[in-house]
Amino acid sequence: MLNRSIAIVTAKKPYHDWLKSLPEPAELTLAELNEDGIAYLLPELADDQGPDDLIALCFDIIFEEELAAWSTDEAQWPKIRDLATFQSWFDVTFRSIVLDIVDEKLKDE
């Protein structure tokens, strides 16, 4: 068992609309975009925390990773990247238990 939790992020329509507005827009439907989303390892959930507390602490990093996946030009990113915007752009599925069932050392690339 790892001392981490996990957040699986899927896009909503505002994020998809942003992708389509880029100079070289992604030619994906929202469903195609969400076929294989990113799973983020987060700190372990503390006894006095709920998933929303942890997401509130980490959303800015996740938001920037999701934007940078499609554009590294920060001038193209939305000006407002607060928690409310994040929640309107993404759904997050949270899991507090992460089991590593691979008999191999983790690699950090």
GUPATI-521340 format. One record per atom (N, C-alpha, C, CB): residue number from 1; residue in three letters; atom name; z, y, x. Coordinates in Angstrom, 3 decimals. Glycine has a CB too. Layout:
<pts>
<NUM; 'ala'; 'CA'; <Z; Y; X>>,
...
</pts>
This chain:
<pts>
<1; 'met'; 'N'; <0.000; -1.169; 0.855>>,
<1; 'met'; 'CA'; <0.000; 0.000; 0.000>>,
<1; 'met'; 'C'; <0.000; 1.235; 0.903>>,
<1; 'met'; 'CB'; <1.230; -0.004; -0.974>>,
<2; 'leu'; 'N'; <-0.876; 2.161; 0.623>>,
<2; 'leu'; 'CA'; <-0.972; 3.384; 1.418>>,
<2; 'leu'; 'C'; <-0.079; 4.473; 0.842>>,
<2; 'leu'; 'CB'; <-2.424; 3.871; 1.483>>,
<3; 'asn'; 'N'; <0.407; 5.326; 1.702>>,
<3; 'asn'; 'CA'; <1.220; 6.455; 1.240>>,
<3; 'asn'; 'C'; <0.303; 7.614; 0.855>>,
<3; 'asn'; 'CB'; <2.236; 6.898; 2.337>>,
<4; 'arg'; 'N'; <-0.578; 7.331; -0.053>>,
<4; 'arg'; 'CA'; <-1.535; 8.300; -0.573>>,
<4; 'arg'; 'C'; <-1.693; 8.058; -2.074>>,
<4; 'arg'; 'CB'; <-2.914; 8.191; 0.166>>,
<5; 'ser'; 'N'; <-2.245; 9.056; -2.740>>,
<5; 'ser'; 'CA'; <-2.733; 8.882; -4.109>>,
<5; 'ser'; 'C'; <-4.225; 9.186; -4.039>>,
<5; 'ser'; 'CB'; <-1.967; 9.828; -5.161>>,
<6; 'ile'; 'N'; <-4.895; 9.028; -5.155>>,
<6; 'ile'; 'CA'; <-6.343; 9.216; -5.134>>,
<6; 'ile'; 'C'; <-6.782; 10.023; -6.343>>,
<6; 'ile'; 'CB'; <-7.072; 7.861; -5.101>>,
<7; 'ala'; 'N'; <-7.764; 10.878; -6.113>>,
<7; 'ala'; 'CA'; <-8.379; 11.656; -7.187>>,
<7; 'ala'; 'C'; <-9.881; 11.369; -7.166>>,
<7; 'ala'; 'CB'; <-8.087; 13.200; -7.025>>,
<8; 'ile'; 'N'; <-10.406; 10.956; -8.295>>,
<8; 'ile'; 'CA'; <-11.842; 10.730; -8.439>>,
<8; 'ile'; 'C'; <-12.385; 11.884; -9.258>>,
<8; 'ile'; 'CB'; <-12.159; 9.337; -9.115>>,
<9; 'val'; 'N'; <-13.320; 12.604; -8.668>>,
<9; 'val'; 'CA'; <-13.816; 13.840; -9.264>>,
<9; 'val'; 'C'; <-15.204; 13.611; -9.843>>,
<9; 'val'; 'CB'; <-13.842; 14.980; -8.223>>,
<10; 'thr'; 'N'; <-15.383; 14.023; -11.092>>,
<10; 'thr'; 'CA'; <-16.703; 13.980; -11.723>>,
<10; 'thr'; 'C'; <-17.057; 15.371; -12.222>>,
<10; 'thr'; 'CB'; <-16.736; 12.950; -12.891>>,
<11; 'ala'; 'N'; <-18.333; 15.646; -12.189>>,
<11; 'ala'; 'CA'; <-18.834; 16.972; -12.533>>,
<11; 'ala'; 'C'; <-18.945; 17.166; -14.035>>,
<11; 'ala'; 'CB'; <-20.181; 17.204; -11.887>>,
<12; 'lys'; 'N'; <-18.745; 18.411; -14.436>>,
<12; 'lys'; 'CA'; <-18.997; 18.838; -15.813>>,
<12; 'lys'; 'C'; <-20.229; 19.754; -15.805>>,
<12; 'lys'; 'CB'; <-17.737; 19.575; -16.428>>,
<13; 'lys'; 'N'; <-20.629; 20.182; -16.968>>,
<13; 'lys'; 'CA'; <-21.845; 20.984; -17.127>>,
<13; 'lys'; 'C'; <-21.874; 22.261; -16.282>>,
<13; 'lys'; 'CB'; <-22.006; 21.351; -18.566>>,
<14; 'pro'; 'N'; <-20.795; 23.034; -16.155>>,
<14; 'pro'; 'CA'; <-20.885; 24.244; -15.328>>,
<14; 'pro'; 'C'; <-21.250; 23.965; -13.862>>,
<14; 'pro'; 'CB'; <-19.569; 24.984; -15.379>>,
<15; 'tyr'; 'N'; <-20.737; 22.870; -13.311>>,
<15; 'tyr'; 'CA'; <-21.096; 22.507; -11.938>>,
<15; 'tyr'; 'C'; <-22.567; 22.117; -11.875>>,
<15; 'tyr'; 'CB'; <-20.206; 21.349; -11.422>>,
<16; 'his'; 'N'; <-23.000; 21.339; -12.836>>,
<16; 'his'; 'CA'; <-24.406; 20.931; -12.900>>,
<16; 'his'; 'C'; <-25.311; 22.154; -13.044>>,
<16; 'his'; 'CB'; <-24.635; 19.954; -14.077>>,
<17; 'asp'; 'N'; <-24.910; 23.103; -13.868>>,
<17; 'asp'; 'CA'; <-25.684; 24.346; -14.024>>,
<17; 'asp'; 'C'; <-25.761; 25.104; -12.704>>,
<17; 'asp'; 'CB'; <-25.058; 25.244; -15.112>>,
<18; 'trp'; 'N'; <-24.656; 25.148; -11.953>>,
<18; 'trp'; 'CA'; <-24.658; 25.805; -10.656>>,
<18; 'trp'; 'C'; <-25.649; 25.116; -9.711>>,
<18; 'trp'; 'CB'; <-23.241; 25.802; -10.049>>,
<19; 'leu'; 'N'; <-25.649; 23.787; -9.705>>,
<19; 'leu'; 'CA'; <-26.595; 23.048; -8.859>>,
<19; 'leu'; 'C'; <-28.035; 23.414; -9.181>>,
<19; 'leu'; 'CB'; <-26.397; 21.542; -9.026>>,
<20; 'lys'; 'N'; <-28.321; 23.514; -10.475>>,
<20; 'lys'; 'CA'; <-29.688; 23.846; -10.895>>,
<20; 'lys'; 'C'; <-30.063; 25.290; -10.550>>,
<20; 'lys'; 'CB'; <-29.842; 23.621; -12.398>>,
<21; 'ser'; 'N'; <-29.065; 26.153; -10.290>>,
<21; 'ser'; 'CA'; <-29.331; 27.552; -9.968>>,
<21; 'ser'; 'C'; <-29.570; 27.797; -8.480>>,
<21; 'ser'; 'CB'; <-28.187; 28.400; -10.432>>,
<22; 'leu'; 'N'; <-29.354; 26.799; -7.652>>,
<22; 'leu'; 'CA'; <-29.524; 26.960; -6.209>>,
<22; 'leu'; 'C'; <-30.995; 27.160; -5.855>>,
<22; 'leu'; 'CB'; <-28.960; 25.741; -5.462>>,
<23; 'pro'; 'N'; <-31.283; 27.806; -4.727>>,
<23; 'pro'; 'CA'; <-32.678; 28.012; -4.317>>,
<23; 'pro'; 'C'; <-33.480; 26.718; -4.226>>,
<23; 'pro'; 'CB'; <-32.717; 28.711; -2.985>>,
<24; 'glu'; 'N'; <-32.845; 25.653; -3.785>>,
<24; 'glu'; 'CA'; <-33.476; 24.330; -3.786>>,
<24; 'glu'; 'C'; <-32.642; 23.444; -4.699>>,
<24; 'glu'; 'CB'; <-33.582; 23.721; -2.325>>,
<25; 'pro'; 'N'; <-32.866; 23.557; -6.010>>,
<25; 'pro'; 'CA'; <-31.984; 22.882; -6.973>>,
<25; 'pro'; 'C'; <-32.084; 21.361; -6.906>>,
<25; 'pro'; 'CB'; <-32.308; 23.342; -8.379>>,
<26; 'ala'; 'N'; <-30.955; 20.745; -7.182>>,
<26; 'ala'; 'CA'; <-30.905; 19.286; -7.269>>,
<26; 'ala'; 'C'; <-31.589; 18.865; -8.565>>,
<26; 'ala'; 'CB'; <-29.426; 18.757; -7.211>>,
<27; 'glu'; 'N'; <-32.481; 17.921; -8.461>>,
<27; 'glu'; 'CA'; <-33.206; 17.429; -9.630>>,
<27; 'glu'; 'C'; <-32.506; 16.203; -10.199>>,
<27; 'glu'; 'CB'; <-34.670; 17.096; -9.268>>,
<28; 'leu'; 'N'; <-31.261; 16.378; -10.572>>,
<28; 'leu'; 'CA'; <-30.462; 15.288; -11.116>>,
<28; 'leu'; 'C'; <-29.935; 15.667; -12.489>>,
<28; 'leu'; 'CB'; <-29.300; 14.935; -10.171>>,
<29; 'thr'; 'N'; <-29.836; 14.679; -13.345>>,
<29; 'thr'; 'CA'; <-29.140; 14.914; -14.602>>,
<29; 'thr'; 'C'; <-27.644; 14.872; -14.311>>,
<29; 'thr'; 'CB'; <-29.544; 13.856; -15.696>>,
<30; 'leu'; 'N'; <-26.851; 15.331; -15.255>>,
<30; 'leu'; 'CA'; <-25.401; 15.271; -15.087>>,
<30; 'leu'; 'C'; <-24.937; 13.822; -14.951>>,
<30; 'leu'; 'CB'; <-24.692; 15.950; -16.274>>,
<31; 'ala'; 'N'; <-25.527; 12.932; -15.725>>,
<31; 'ala'; 'CA'; <-25.167; 11.511; -15.640>>,
<31; 'ala'; 'C'; <-25.502; 10.953; -14.259>>,
<31; 'ala'; 'CB'; <-25.897; 10.700; -16.732>>,
<32; 'glu'; 'N'; <-26.666; 11.292; -13.731>>,
<32; 'glu'; 'CA'; <-27.044; 10.822; -12.390>>,
<32; 'glu'; 'C'; <-26.100; 11.386; -11.328>>,
<32; 'glu'; 'CB'; <-28.502; 11.222; -12.068>>,
<33; 'leu'; 'N'; <-25.731; 12.630; -11.494>>,
<33; 'leu'; 'CA'; <-24.818; 13.284; -10.558>>,
<33; 'leu'; 'C'; <-23.476; 12.555; -10.500>>,
<33; 'leu'; 'CB'; <-24.605; 14.751; -10.955>>,
<34; 'asn'; 'N'; <-23.046; 12.038; -11.628>>,
<34; 'asn'; 'CA'; <-21.729; 11.390; -11.719>>,
<34; 'asn'; 'C'; <-21.749; 9.879; -11.490>>,
<34; 'asn'; 'CB'; <-21.137; 11.664; -13.061>>,
<35; 'glu'; 'N'; <-22.911; 9.331; -11.159>>,
<35; 'glu'; 'CA'; <-22.988; 7.882; -10.955>>,
<35; 'glu'; 'C'; <-22.101; 7.415; -9.802>>,
<35; 'glu'; 'CB'; <-24.430; 7.468; -10.691>>,
<36; 'asp'; 'N'; <-21.991; 8.207; -8.771>>,
<36; 'asp'; 'CA'; <-21.215; 7.807; -7.601>>,
<36; 'asp'; 'C'; <-20.504; 9.038; -7.047>>,
<36; 'asp'; 'CB'; <-22.126; 7.148; -6.514>>,
<37; 'gly'; 'N'; <-19.377; 9.360; -7.638>>,
<37; 'gly'; 'CA'; <-18.642; 10.546; -7.225>>,
<37; 'gly'; 'C'; <-17.772; 10.300; -6.012>>,
<37; 'gly'; 'CB'; <-17.798; 11.043; -8.352>>,
<38; 'ile'; 'N'; <-17.153; 11.354; -5.552>>,
<38; 'ile'; 'CA'; <-16.284; 11.290; -4.383>>,
<38; 'ile'; 'C'; <-14.859; 10.971; -4.822>>,
<38; 'ile'; 'CB'; <-16.327; 12.620; -3.591>>,
<39; 'ala'; 'N'; <-14.218; 10.112; -4.059>>,
<39; 'ala'; 'CA'; <-12.798; 9.813; -4.257>>,
<39; 'ala'; 'C'; <-12.043; 10.484; -3.113>>,
<39; 'ala'; 'CB'; <-12.521; 8.247; -4.302>>,
<40; 'tyr'; 'N'; <-11.052; 11.277; -3.452>>,
<40; 'tyr'; 'CA'; <-10.276; 12.019; -2.464>>,
<40; 'tyr'; 'C'; <-8.898; 11.403; -2.308>>,
<40; 'tyr'; 'CB'; <-10.159; 13.496; -2.861>>,
<41; 'leu'; 'N'; <-8.528; 11.131; -1.072>>,
<41; 'leu'; 'CA'; <-7.169; 10.702; -0.790>>,
<41; 'leu'; 'C'; <-6.287; 11.943; -0.746>>,
<41; 'leu'; 'CB'; <-7.089; 9.898; 0.550>>,
<42; 'leu'; 'N'; <-5.222; 11.907; -1.510>>,
<42; 'leu'; 'CA'; <-4.284; 13.020; -1.603>>,
<42; 'leu'; 'C'; <-2.923; 12.562; -1.105>>,
<42; 'leu'; 'CB'; <-4.189; 13.555; -3.058>>,
<43; 'pro'; 'N'; <-2.022; 13.502; -0.881>>,
<43; 'pro'; 'CA'; <-0.659; 13.084; -0.520>>,
<43; 'pro'; 'C'; <-0.065; 12.192; -1.605>>,
<43; 'pro'; 'CB'; <0.245; 14.317; -0.292>>,
<44; 'glu'; 'N'; <0.899; 11.416; -1.201>>,
<44; 'glu'; 'CA'; <1.614; 10.551; -2.137>>,
<44; 'glu'; 'C'; <2.312; 11.411; -3.184>>,
<44; 'glu'; 'CB'; <2.639; 9.648; -1.392>>,
<45; 'leu'; 'N'; <2.303; 10.956; -4.397>>,
<45; 'leu'; 'CA'; <2.951; 11.673; -5.487>>,
<45; 'leu'; 'C'; <4.465; 11.596; -5.319>>,
<45; 'leu'; 'CB'; <2.522; 11.096; -6.858>>,
<46; 'ala'; 'N'; <5.106; 12.745; -5.229>>,
<46; 'ala'; 'CA'; <6.561; 12.784; -5.095>>,
<46; 'ala'; 'C'; <7.215; 12.478; -6.439>>,
<46; 'ala'; 'CB'; <7.028; 14.163; -4.567>>,
<47; 'asp'; 'N'; <8.473; 12.065; -6.392>>,
<47; 'asp'; 'CA'; <9.191; 11.698; -7.613>>,
<47; 'asp'; 'C'; <9.257; 12.840; -8.622>>,
<47; 'asp'; 'CB'; <10.591; 11.249; -7.270>>,
<48; 'asp'; 'N'; <9.302; 14.076; -8.135>>,
<48; 'asp'; 'CA'; <9.427; 15.229; -9.026>>,
<48; 'asp'; 'C'; <8.078; 15.877; -9.359>>,
<48; 'asp'; 'CB'; <10.341; 16.258; -8.398>>,
<49; 'gln'; 'N'; <6.965; 15.197; -9.023>>,
<49; 'gln'; 'CA'; <5.632; 15.735; -9.270>>,
<49; 'gln'; 'C'; <4.895; 14.906; -10.316>>,
<49; 'gln'; 'CB'; <4.826; 15.784; -7.969>>,
<50; 'gly'; 'N'; <4.024; 15.595; -11.028>>,
<50; 'gly'; 'CA'; <3.065; 14.931; -11.882>>,
<50; 'gly'; 'C'; <1.685; 15.100; -11.263>>,
<50; 'gly'; 'CB'; <3.110; 15.496; -13.329>>,
<51; 'pro'; 'N'; <0.695; 14.367; -11.735>>,
<51; 'pro'; 'CA'; <-0.654; 14.493; -11.191>>,
<51; 'pro'; 'C'; <-1.177; 15.933; -11.219>>,
<51; 'pro'; 'CB'; <-1.597; 13.598; -11.961>>,
<52; 'asp'; 'N'; <-0.886; 16.669; -12.286>>,
<52; 'asp'; 'CA'; <-1.368; 18.050; -12.379>>,
<52; 'asp'; 'C'; <-0.776; 18.929; -11.282>>,
<52; 'asp'; 'CB'; <-1.032; 18.635; -13.749>>,
<53; 'asp'; 'N'; <0.483; 18.667; -10.902>>,
<53; 'asp'; 'CA'; <1.115; 19.419; -9.815>>,
<53; 'asp'; 'C'; <0.382; 19.189; -8.500>>,
<53; 'asp'; 'CB'; <2.592; 19.022; -9.671>>,
<54; 'leu'; 'N'; <0.043; 17.938; -8.244>>,
<54; 'leu'; 'CA'; <-0.632; 17.597; -7.003>>,
<54; 'leu'; 'C'; <-2.043; 18.169; -6.968>>,
<54; 'leu'; 'CB'; <-0.672; 16.087; -6.821>>,
<55; 'ile'; 'N'; <-2.760; 18.084; -8.082>>,
<55; 'ile'; 'CA'; <-4.105; 18.658; -8.137>>,
<55; 'ile'; 'C'; <-4.034; 20.170; -7.925>>,
<55; 'ile'; 'CB'; <-4.787; 18.330; -9.492>>,
<56; 'ala'; 'N'; <-3.028; 20.819; -8.489>>,
<56; 'ala'; 'CA'; <-2.877; 22.271; -8.306>>,
<56; 'ala'; 'C'; <-2.691; 22.632; -6.833>>,
<56; 'ala'; 'CB'; <-1.684; 22.790; -9.124>>,
<57; 'leu'; 'N'; <-2.090; 21.736; -6.066>>,
<57; 'leu'; 'CA'; <-1.890; 21.985; -4.642>>,
<57; 'leu'; 'C'; <-3.147; 21.730; -3.809>>,
<57; 'leu'; 'CB'; <-0.765; 21.124; -4.130>>,
<58; 'cys'; 'N'; <-4.047; 20.887; -4.306>>,
<58; 'cys'; 'CA'; <-5.198; 20.434; -3.514>>,
<58; 'cys'; 'C'; <-6.557; 20.854; -4.056>>,
<58; 'cys'; 'CB'; <-5.167; 18.960; -3.411>>,
<59; 'phe'; 'N'; <-6.608; 21.453; -5.233>>,
<59; 'phe'; 'CA'; <-7.898; 21.692; -5.887>>,
<59; 'phe'; 'C'; <-8.839; 22.541; -5.047>>,
<59; 'phe'; 'CB'; <-7.681; 22.359; -7.221>>,
<60; 'asp'; 'N'; <-8.293; 23.520; -4.303>>,
<60; 'asp'; 'CA'; <-9.160; 24.426; -3.553>>,
<60; 'asp'; 'C'; <-9.956; 23.692; -2.480>>,
<60; 'asp'; 'CB'; <-8.336; 25.531; -2.915>>,
<61; 'ile'; 'N'; <-9.335; 22.739; -1.821>>,
<61; 'ile'; 'CA'; <-10.040; 21.948; -0.804>>,
<61; 'ile'; 'C'; <-11.104; 21.078; -1.464>>,
<61; 'ile'; 'CB'; <-9.046; 21.069; -0.003>>,
<62; 'ile'; 'N'; <-10.739; 20.447; -2.577>>,
<62; 'ile'; 'CA'; <-11.695; 19.604; -3.305>>,
<62; 'ile'; 'C'; <-12.868; 20.445; -3.797>>,
<62; 'ile'; 'CB'; <-11.006; 18.895; -4.496>>,
<63; 'phe'; 'N'; <-12.575; 21.613; -4.362>>,
<63; 'phe'; 'CA'; <-13.620; 22.499; -4.880>>,
<63; 'phe'; 'C'; <-14.612; 22.836; -3.763>>,
<63; 'phe'; 'CB'; <-13.000; 23.800; -5.471>>,
<64; 'glu'; 'N'; <-14.100; 23.232; -2.600>>,
<64; 'glu'; 'CA'; <-14.969; 23.599; -1.491>>,
<64; 'glu'; 'C'; <-15.788; 22.409; -0.989>>,
<64; 'glu'; 'CB'; <-14.143; 24.175; -0.355>>,
<65; 'glu'; 'N'; <-15.199; 21.226; -0.960>>,
<65; 'glu'; 'CA'; <-15.945; 20.030; -0.558>>,
<65; 'glu'; 'C'; <-17.093; 19.746; -1.524>>,
<65; 'glu'; 'CB'; <-15.009; 18.817; -0.484>>,
<66; 'glu'; 'N'; <-16.824; 19.885; -2.822>>,
<66; 'glu'; 'CA'; <-17.860; 19.637; -3.828>>,
<66; 'glu'; 'C'; <-18.997; 20.655; -3.725>>,
<66; 'glu'; 'CB'; <-17.251; 19.673; -5.233>>,
<67; 'leu'; 'N'; <-18.663; 21.903; -3.459>>,
<67; 'leu'; 'CA'; <-19.686; 22.932; -3.297>>,
<67; 'leu'; 'C'; <-20.480; 22.712; -2.016>>,
<67; 'leu'; 'CB'; <-19.048; 24.324; -3.291>>,
<68; 'ala'; 'N'; <-19.788; 22.435; -0.925>>,
<68; 'ala'; 'CA'; <-20.442; 22.249; 0.373>>,
<68; 'ala'; 'C'; <-21.345; 21.018; 0.401>>,
<68; 'ala'; 'CB'; <-19.396; 22.136; 1.466>>,
<69; 'ala'; 'N'; <-21.114; 20.075; -0.506>>,
<69; 'ala'; 'CA'; <-21.975; 18.894; -0.577>>,
<69; 'ala'; 'C'; <-23.409; 19.279; -0.937>>,
<69; 'ala'; 'CB'; <-21.425; 17.895; -1.604>>,
<70; 'trp'; 'N'; <-23.576; 20.434; -1.592>>,
<70; 'trp'; 'CA'; <-24.899; 20.865; -2.040>>,
<70; 'trp'; 'C'; <-25.367; 22.162; -1.406>>,
<70; 'trp'; 'CB'; <-24.901; 21.019; -3.520>>,
<71; 'ser'; 'N'; <-24.449; 22.977; -0.930>>,
<71; 'ser'; 'CA'; <-24.832; 24.226; -0.271>>,
<71; 'ser'; 'C'; <-23.732; 24.640; 0.709>>,
<71; 'ser'; 'CB'; <-25.090; 25.354; -1.320>>,
<72; 'thr'; 'N'; <-24.121; 24.783; 1.954>>,
<72; 'thr'; 'CA'; <-23.160; 25.257; 2.954>>,
<72; 'thr'; 'C'; <-23.150; 26.777; 3.044>>,
<72; 'thr'; 'CB'; <-23.480; 24.660; 4.321>>,
<73; 'asp'; 'N'; <-24.026; 27.410; 2.302>>,
<73; 'asp'; 'CA'; <-24.082; 28.873; 2.255>>,
<73; 'asp'; 'C'; <-23.047; 29.370; 1.246>>,
<73; 'asp'; 'CB'; <-25.521; 29.373; 1.875>>,
<74; 'glu'; 'N'; <-21.917; 29.829; 1.743>>,
<74; 'glu'; 'CA'; <-20.828; 30.247; 0.857>>,
<74; 'glu'; 'C'; <-21.201; 31.428; -0.029>>,
<74; 'glu'; 'CB'; <-19.614; 30.601; 1.672>>,
<75; 'ala'; 'N'; <-22.233; 32.161; 0.324>>,
<75; 'ala'; 'CA'; <-22.704; 33.261; -0.521>>,
<75; 'ala'; 'C'; <-23.259; 32.738; -1.847>>,
<75; 'ala'; 'CB'; <-23.778; 34.079; 0.216>>,
<76; 'gln'; 'N'; <-23.652; 31.476; -1.873>>,
<76; 'gln'; 'CA'; <-24.177; 30.856; -3.096>>,
<76; 'gln'; 'C'; <-23.075; 30.251; -3.951>>,
<76; 'gln'; 'CB'; <-25.195; 29.784; -2.746>>,
<77; 'trp'; 'N'; <-21.886; 30.182; -3.425>>,
<77; 'trp'; 'CA'; <-20.768; 29.605; -4.159>>,
<77; 'trp'; 'C'; <-20.278; 30.582; -5.213>>,
<77; 'trp'; 'CB'; <-19.625; 29.227; -3.205>>,
<78; 'pro'; 'N'; <-19.663; 30.081; -6.265>>,
<78; 'pro'; 'CA'; <-19.112; 30.990; -7.270>>,
<78; 'pro'; 'C'; <-18.020; 31.859; -6.648>>,
<78; 'pro'; 'CB'; <-18.551; 30.197; -8.476>>,
<79; 'lys'; 'N'; <-17.966; 33.099; -7.066>>,
<79; 'lys'; 'CA'; <-16.974; 34.040; -6.521>>,
<79; 'lys'; 'C'; <-15.555; 33.641; -6.933>>,
<79; 'lys'; 'CB'; <-17.278; 35.479; -6.997>>,
<80; 'ile'; 'N'; <-15.412; 33.184; -8.149>>,
<80; 'ile'; 'CA'; <-14.092; 32.786; -8.649>>,
<80; 'ile'; 'C'; <-13.963; 31.275; -8.516>>,
<80; 'ile'; 'CB'; <-13.883; 33.238; -10.136>>,
<81; 'arg'; 'N'; <-12.994; 30.861; -7.686>>,
<81; 'arg'; 'CA'; <-12.754; 29.435; -7.464>>,
<81; 'arg'; 'C'; <-11.268; 29.136; -7.657>>,
<81; 'arg'; 'CB'; <-13.223; 29.005; -6.040>>,
<82; 'asp'; 'N'; <-10.754; 29.550; -8.791>>,
<82; 'asp'; 'CA'; <-9.341; 29.309; -9.096>>,
<82; 'asp'; 'C'; <-9.194; 27.961; -9.818>>,
<82; 'asp'; 'CB'; <-8.756; 30.470; -9.970>>,
<83; 'leu'; 'N'; <-7.965; 27.615; -10.123>>,
<83; 'leu'; 'CA'; <-7.688; 26.326; -10.764>>,
<83; 'leu'; 'C'; <-8.373; 26.214; -12.121>>,
<83; 'leu'; 'CB'; <-6.184; 26.130; -10.926>>,
<84; 'ala'; 'N'; <-8.385; 27.292; -12.890>>,
<84; 'ala'; 'CA'; <-9.024; 27.261; -14.210>>,
<84; 'ala'; 'C'; <-10.525; 26.982; -14.084>>,
<84; 'ala'; 'CB'; <-8.793; 28.596; -14.952>>,
<85; 'thr'; 'N'; <-11.155; 27.593; -13.108>>,
<85; 'thr'; 'CA'; <-12.589; 27.357; -12.888>>,
<85; 'thr'; 'C'; <-12.809; 25.922; -12.449>>,
<85; 'thr'; 'CB'; <-13.162; 28.338; -11.832>>,
<86; 'phe'; 'N'; <-11.985; 25.443; -11.529>>,
<86; 'phe'; 'CA'; <-12.085; 24.054; -11.081>>,
<86; 'phe'; 'C'; <-11.998; 23.102; -12.271>>,
<86; 'phe'; 'CB'; <-10.977; 23.733; -10.057>>,
<87; 'gln'; 'N'; <-11.031; 23.334; -13.134>>,
<87; 'gln'; 'CA'; <-10.841; 22.447; -14.288>>,
<87; 'gln'; 'C'; <-11.992; 22.535; -15.280>>,
<87; 'gln'; 'CB'; <-9.541; 22.780; -14.993>>,
<88; 'ser'; 'N'; <-12.675; 23.673; -15.333>>,
<88; 'ser'; 'CA'; <-13.822; 23.780; -16.231>>,
<88; 'ser'; 'C'; <-15.081; 23.159; -15.616>>,
<88; 'ser'; 'CB'; <-14.080; 25.246; -16.578>>,
<89; 'trp'; 'N'; <-15.101; 23.005; -14.309>>,
<89; 'trp'; 'CA'; <-16.253; 22.444; -13.604>>,
<89; 'trp'; 'C'; <-16.140; 20.944; -13.345>>,
<89; 'trp'; 'CB'; <-16.438; 23.157; -12.299>>,
<90; 'phe'; 'N'; <-14.903; 20.411; -13.309>>,
<90; 'phe'; 'CA'; <-14.709; 19.024; -12.910>>,
<90; 'phe'; 'C'; <-13.661; 18.319; -13.769>>,
<90; 'phe'; 'CB'; <-14.308; 18.956; -11.452>>,
<91; 'asp'; 'N'; <-13.858; 17.025; -13.935>>,
<91; 'asp'; 'CA'; <-12.829; 16.142; -14.464>>,
<91; 'asp'; 'C'; <-12.237; 15.404; -13.281>>,
<91; 'asp'; 'CB'; <-13.400; 15.149; -15.542>>,
<92; 'val'; 'N'; <-10.945; 15.137; -13.347>>,
<92; 'val'; 'CA'; <-10.276; 14.410; -12.270>>,
<92; 'val'; 'C'; <-9.546; 13.219; -12.866>>,
<92; 'val'; 'CB'; <-9.291; 15.330; -11.492>>,
<93; 'thr'; 'N'; <-9.829; 12.048; -12.333>>,
<93; 'thr'; 'CA'; <-9.088; 10.843; -12.670>>,
<93; 'thr'; 'C'; <-8.138; 10.592; -11.510>>,
<93; 'thr'; 'CB'; <-10.046; 9.608; -12.930>>,
<94; 'phe'; 'N'; <-6.872; 10.467; -11.813>>,
<94; 'phe'; 'CA'; <-5.842; 10.366; -10.786>>,
<94; 'phe'; 'C'; <-5.231; 8.975; -10.777>>,
<94; 'phe'; 'CB'; <-4.755; 11.422; -11.005>>,
<95; 'arg'; 'N'; <-4.959; 8.472; -9.588>>,
<95; 'arg'; 'CA'; <-4.252; 7.204; -9.428>>,
<95; 'arg'; 'C'; <-3.177; 7.397; -8.369>>,
<95; 'arg'; 'CB'; <-5.231; 6.043; -9.034>>,
<96; 'ser'; 'N'; <-1.958; 6.959; -8.676>>,
<96; 'ser'; 'CA'; <-0.836; 7.179; -7.766>>,
<96; 'ser'; 'C'; <-0.601; 6.019; -6.803>>,
<96; 'ser'; 'CB'; <0.413; 7.425; -8.559>>,
<97; 'ile'; 'N'; <-1.263; 4.884; -7.035>>,
<97; 'ile'; 'CA'; <-1.089; 3.730; -6.160>>,
<97; 'ile'; 'C'; <-2.433; 3.389; -5.526>>,
<97; 'ile'; 'CB'; <-0.515; 2.508; -6.945>>,
<98; 'val'; 'N'; <-2.430; 3.322; -4.179>>,
<98; 'val'; 'CA'; <-3.636; 2.983; -3.434>>,
<98; 'val'; 'C'; <-3.319; 1.770; -2.565>>,
<98; 'val'; 'CB'; <-4.138; 4.195; -2.566>>,
<99; 'leu'; 'N'; <-4.020; 0.687; -2.813>>,
<99; 'leu'; 'CA'; <-3.837; -0.541; -2.031>>,
<99; 'leu'; 'C'; <-5.030; -0.725; -1.102>>,
<99; 'leu'; 'CB'; <-3.669; -1.781; -2.962>>,
<100; 'asp'; 'N'; <-4.749; -1.005; 0.136>>,
<100; 'asp'; 'CA'; <-5.781; -1.299; 1.122>>,
<100; 'asp'; 'C'; <-5.842; -2.809; 1.269>>,
<100; 'asp'; 'CB'; <-5.491; -0.596; 2.502>>,
<101; 'ile'; 'N'; <-6.911; -3.426; 0.790>>,
<101; 'ile'; 'CA'; <-7.029; -4.884; 0.823>>,
<101; 'ile'; 'C'; <-7.978; -5.363; 1.925>>,
<101; 'ile'; 'CB'; <-7.511; -5.397; -0.527>>,
<102; 'val'; 'N'; <-8.374; -4.457; 2.803>>,
<102; 'val'; 'CA'; <-9.268; -4.795; 3.903>>,
<102; 'val'; 'C'; <-8.432; -5.084; 5.146>>,
<102; 'val'; 'CB'; <-10.288; -3.649; 4.171>>,
<103; 'asp'; 'N'; <-8.716; -6.201; 5.786>>,
<103; 'asp'; 'CA'; <-7.974; -6.597; 6.985>>,
<103; 'asp'; 'C'; <-8.658; -5.995; 8.222>>,
<103; 'asp'; 'CB'; <-7.890; -8.160; 7.101>>,
<104; 'glu'; 'N'; <-8.678; -4.677; 8.244>>,
<104; 'glu'; 'CA'; <-9.342; -3.949; 9.324>>,
<104; 'glu'; 'C'; <-8.698; -2.580; 9.415>>,
<104; 'glu'; 'CB'; <-10.890; -3.837; 9.086>>,
<105; 'lys'; 'N'; <-8.639; -2.024; 10.611>>,
<105; 'lys'; 'CA'; <-8.047; -0.700; 10.784>>,
<105; 'lys'; 'C'; <-8.881; 0.358; 10.072>>,
<105; 'lys'; 'CB'; <-7.916; -0.359; 12.276>>,
<106; 'leu'; 'N'; <-8.206; 1.358; 9.525>>,
<106; 'leu'; 'CA'; <-8.910; 2.496; 8.933>>,
<106; 'leu'; 'C'; <-9.537; 3.324; 10.040>>,
<106; 'leu'; 'CB'; <-7.951; 3.365; 8.073>>,
<107; 'lys'; 'N'; <-10.721; 3.855; 9.784>>,
<107; 'lys'; 'CA'; <-11.399; 4.733; 10.724>>,
<107; 'lys'; 'C'; <-11.413; 6.147; 10.141>>,
<107; 'lys'; 'CB'; <-12.850; 4.230; 11.022>>,
<108; 'asp'; 'N'; <-11.210; 7.110; 10.974>>,
<108; 'asp'; 'CA'; <-11.273; 8.516; 10.578>>,
<108; 'asp'; 'C'; <-12.441; 9.131; 11.313>>,
<108; 'asp'; 'CB'; <-9.933; 9.279; 10.891>>,
<109; 'glu'; 'N'; <-13.505; 9.442; 10.581>>,
<109; 'glu'; 'CA'; <-14.714; 9.979; 11.227>>,
<109; 'glu'; 'C'; <-14.796; 11.460; 11.056>>,
<109; 'glu'; 'CB'; <-15.967; 9.332; 10.670>>,
</pts>
